[in-house]
Amino acid sequence: MRSVLVTGIFFIFMAYVVVLGFEGSAASLEKTDAPLNFLAESIGWGILSTPINIGILLSFFSCTLASINSTARIVFSMARHGLFSDALGEAHEKNKTPYYAVALCALITFLIPSATVYLGGISPLESQGYFGTLCSFGFLLVYILVSLAAPFYLRSIATDEPKAWLITALAIGFLLLPFLGTVGIPGSTLFPPAEYPNNILLLGFIFYIAAGLGWLLLQKFRHPKLISSMKLAIESGDLRLAHSPVPKKSA
């Protein structure tokens, strides 16, 4: 909770810093590729551009590495359940890492944005915005589904709490705000509809989810016991964690 609060406060603070820094400026924040560099130059502290760029580079690298790492482990788990090739479910003999899945996810992460940017004539800044929006749709969908599943999960392990439904409703309400802010509502001034090409990103995300769901249904048709075996494996692991004793702190 402290991590979320500190990060959220820092993000909001920096957003206000950048917006107020561009107040009264001839430049547009929306069309500026490097807003922090622009602000440093505008106050005569251009020397800060180098450490700013190094920090941004390390931040992008860390985010990309974390995404590849988490995606590879999802692919690894799905391969172990028979949804992908068995090779993607293999771990390195020495390092115990899903190296085949990591290599595939790294390759896809590199090729798809690169092909979009260089073959589609899209600038890196625009590409970052488009892919960031698609990722946001994915995060929001997962968070909403987890919020919906939480009360049912608590009931399944006999720890059902009435306040869980209230927390679920509040969580989904807050999660819908950024979604509406991105997609918009026809005729609304508070949430104006997105303009082209942002207005087709949601359709692309729906197509992506539909393709994944279609693949899952196809695998279920080919292997009727696939879903039940996955559910049993997940529930056994969850129950083992839920009922594990909490270690007491030493005095």
Secondary structure, 3 states (H helix, E strand, C coil): CHHHHHHHHHHHHHHHHHHHHCCCCCCCHHHCCCHHHHHHHHCCCHHHHHHHHHHHHHHHHHHHHHHHHHHHHHHHHHHHCCCCCHHHHCCCCCCCCCHHHHHHHHHHHHHHHHHHHHHHCCCHHHHHHHHHHHHHHHHHHHHHHHHHHHHHHHHHCCCCCHHHHHHHHHHHHHHHHHHHHHHCCCCCCCCCCCCCCHHHHHHHHHHHHHHHHHHHHHHHHHCCCHHHHHHHHHHHHHHHHHCCCCCCCCC
